[in-house]
Amino acid sequence: MKKLILSLGIVLFAISILLSGCDNLTPKKKTVTNMPAGAELQEAYDALLKKIGITDPEIYEFSCLFNPSLTGKPENNHASMSMTLVNPSDKNKLIDYVYSLTDGTVIGPREVTLSVGRGSNEVFIEKYEEFQDNLFKRDYFPPFSKFDEMYKNAEEKAGYGEECYIRRFGVKIKRDSKEEISLEIKSTKSRTAYKMYYFDKNGNMTGK
């Protein structure tokens, strides 16, 4: 009987060790209350590039998004970084990744299909040369060290006071438009009220 109890104790101890190991493998979720600061975005960007295995991507679209919880509980807020880039293995294809700024998990790669037109007029864009003019490198938009100042300037310009949050930072080259680097400020007093502000590559507001 003593041997049986001893064996059972060893088994239970081994199971507890395994479960503890599983807990360590589970991404630790952190609470975010606004768009993460520039330094944190820099860390996330570096981590994402390490995951992709590339140091200087050709980017089609880049964005950071903060979504407050619909329940009003800060622990359920979520922030993420998304990047659509040229596939390192096939430059005629685009892929995207989503990096969670809440728990550090990464979704991707997922293949992205580009097209113009709709229905019977839809034409797929399948050659690098066809979307090359819409690509940019990391130095096309402001360094992350400028982001905190950009946040502050946009929030002051919006005039919402403390009743707002930065919902989205985005970069995408648009034909015949200078509105390519943007910050969206969302009011907390309304489901629909928001304001958009645009910046140059040095982090200066363009006035639009």
C-alpha positions in Angstrom: 0.0 0.0 0.0 2.9 2.4 0.8 4.4 1.6 -2.5 1.1 2.4 -4.2 0.7 5.7 -2.4 4.3 6.6 -3.2 3.9 5.8 -6.9 0.7 7.8 -7.0 2.4 10.7 -5.4 5.2 10.6 -8.0 2.7 10.5 -10.9 0.8 13.5 -9.5 4.0 15.4 -9.1 5.0 14.6 -12.7 1.6 15.8 -13.9 1.9 19.0 -12.0 5.3 19.7 -13.6 3.9 19.1 -17.0 1.0 21.4 -16.4 3.4 24.0 -15.1 5.4 23.7 -18.3 2.2 24.1 -20.4 1.4 27.3 -18.5 4.8 28.7 -19.3 4.2 28.0 -23.0 0.9 29.9 -22.9 1.4 33.5 -24.1 1.0 35.9 -21.2 -1.7 38.5 -22.0 -1.1 42.1 -20.9 -3.7 44.8 -20.5 -3.5 47.7 -23.0 -5.5 50.9 -22.4 -4.5 52.8 -25.5 -2.4 52.5 -28.6 1.0 51.2 -27.4 3.8 53.7 -27.2 6.5 54.1 -29.9 9.1 52.1 -28.0 6.7 49.1 -27.7 5.8 49.3 -31.3 9.5 49.2 -32.2 9.9 46.1 -30.2 6.9 44.5 -31.8 8.2 45.4 -35.3 11.6 43.9 -34.6 9.9 40.7 -33.2 7.7 40.5 -36.3 10.6 40.8 -38.7 12.5 38.1 -36.7 9.4 35.8 -37.1 9.3 36.5 -40.8 13.0 36.0 -41.2 13.6 39.2 -43.2 15.4 42.5 -42.3 14.3 44.9 -45.0 10.8 44.0 -46.3 9.1 45.6 -49.3 5.8 46.7 -47.7 2.5 47.1 -49.3 0.5 48.1 -46.3 1.4 48.7 -42.6 -0.9 49.4 -39.7 -1.3 49.4 -35.9 -4.8 49.0 -34.4 -6.2 49.5 -30.9 -9.7 48.1 -30.2 -11.2 48.8 -26.7 -13.4 46.0 -25.3 -17.1 46.2 -26.0 -17.6 45.1 -22.4 -15.7 48.1 -21.0 -13.2 45.8 -19.3 -9.6 46.9 -19.9 -8.3 43.3 -19.7 -10.3 42.5 -22.8 -8.8 45.4 -24.9 -6.7 44.3 -27.9 -3.9 45.9 -29.9 -2.2 44.6 -33.0 0.3 45.3 -35.7 -0.4 44.2 -39.3 2.0 44.2 -42.3 1.4 43.2 -45.9 4.6 42.6 -47.7 6.2 41.0 -50.8 6.7 37.3 -50.2 10.4 36.7 -49.9 10.0 33.4 -51.7 8.0 34.8 -54.6 8.1 38.5 -55.4 4.9 38.2 -57.5 2.9 37.4 -54.4 1.9 39.4 -51.3 1.5 37.9 -47.8 0.4 39.4 -44.5 1.1 38.9 -40.8 -0.7 40.1 -37.7 1.2 40.5 -34.5 -0.7 40.7 -31.3 0.5 43.5 -29.0 -1.6 42.0 -26.3 0.0 38.6 -26.0 2.8 38.5 -28.6 1.2 35.8 -30.9 1.6 36.0 -34.6 -0.9 35.0 -37.3 0.4 34.4 -40.8 1.6 34.2 -43.4 -1.6 34.5 -45.3 -1.6 35.1 -49.0 -3.1 38.4 -50.2 -4.9 38.7 -53.6 -5.0 42.1 -55.3 -7.5 43.0 -58.0 -9.2 46.0 -59.7 -12.8 46.2 -60.8 -15.7 44.2 -59.7 -17.8 41.2 -61.0 -17.2 40.4 -64.6 -14.8 43.4 -64.8 -12.5 42.2 -62.0 -8.9 41.7 -63.0 -6.4 40.1 -60.7 -3.0 41.8 -60.2 -0.4 38.9 -60.2 2.9 40.5 -61.3 5.4 42.3 -59.1 5.7 45.1 -61.7 1.9 45.8 -61.5 2.0 46.7 -57.8 5.7 47.8 -57.5 4.8 51.5 -57.4 2.7 50.9 -54.2 5.5 49.4 -52.2 7.6 51.2 -49.6 10.4 50.5 -47.2 10.5 51.1 -43.4 12.1 54.6 -43.8 9.0 55.7 -45.8 7.1 56.4 -42.5 8.2 58.1 -39.3 10.5 56.3 -36.9 8.7 54.8 -33.9 10.5 57.3 -31.6 8.3 60.0 -33.2 5.0 58.2 -32.5 4.4 59.5 -29.0 4.7 63.1 -30.2 2.4 62.3 -33.1 -0.2 60.9 -30.8 -0.1 64.0 -28.6 -0.3 66.4 -31.6 -3.3 64.5 -33.1 -5.2 64.3 -29.8 -4.7 68.0 -29.2 -5.8 68.8 -32.7 -8.9 66.6 -32.4 -10.3 68.6 -29.5 -11.9 65.7 -27.8 -10.0 66.3 -24.6 -9.5 63.1 -22.5 -12.6 61.5 -24.1 -10.8 59.9 -27.0 -8.2 57.3 -28.0 -5.9 56.6 -30.9 -7.6 53.8 -32.8 -5.3 53.3 -35.9 -2.0 54.2 -37.4 -1.8 53.3 -41.1 0.5 53.6 -44.1 -0.5 52.8 -47.6 0.6 54.4 -50.9 -2.4 55.8 -52.8 -2.3 57.0 -56.3 -2.7 60.8 -56.7 -2.9 61.3 -52.9 -0.6 62.5 -50.2 -2.8 61.1 -47.5 -0.7 58.0 -47.0 0.5 58.2 -43.4 -2.5 58.6 -41.1 -3.7 58.5 -37.4 -7.3 58.0 -36.5 -8.5 59.5 -33.3 -11.8 58.1 -32.0 -14.2 59.8 -29.6 -15.4 57.7 -26.6 -18.6 59.7 -26.5 -19.9 58.4 -29.8 -19.8 55.1 -31.8 -19.2 57.0 -35.0 -17.2 60.2 -34.3 -13.6 60.2 -35.3 -11.0 62.4 -36.9 -8.1 61.6 -39.3 -4.8 63.4 -39.4 -1.9 62.9 -41.8 1.8 63.1 -41.4 5.0 63.2 -43.5 7.8 60.7 -43.2 9.4 62.8 -40.4 6.4 62.8 -38.2 5.2 66.3 -39.0 1.5 66.8 -39.4 0.6 67.9 -42.9 -2.4 70.0 -42.0 -5.0 67.9 -43.8 
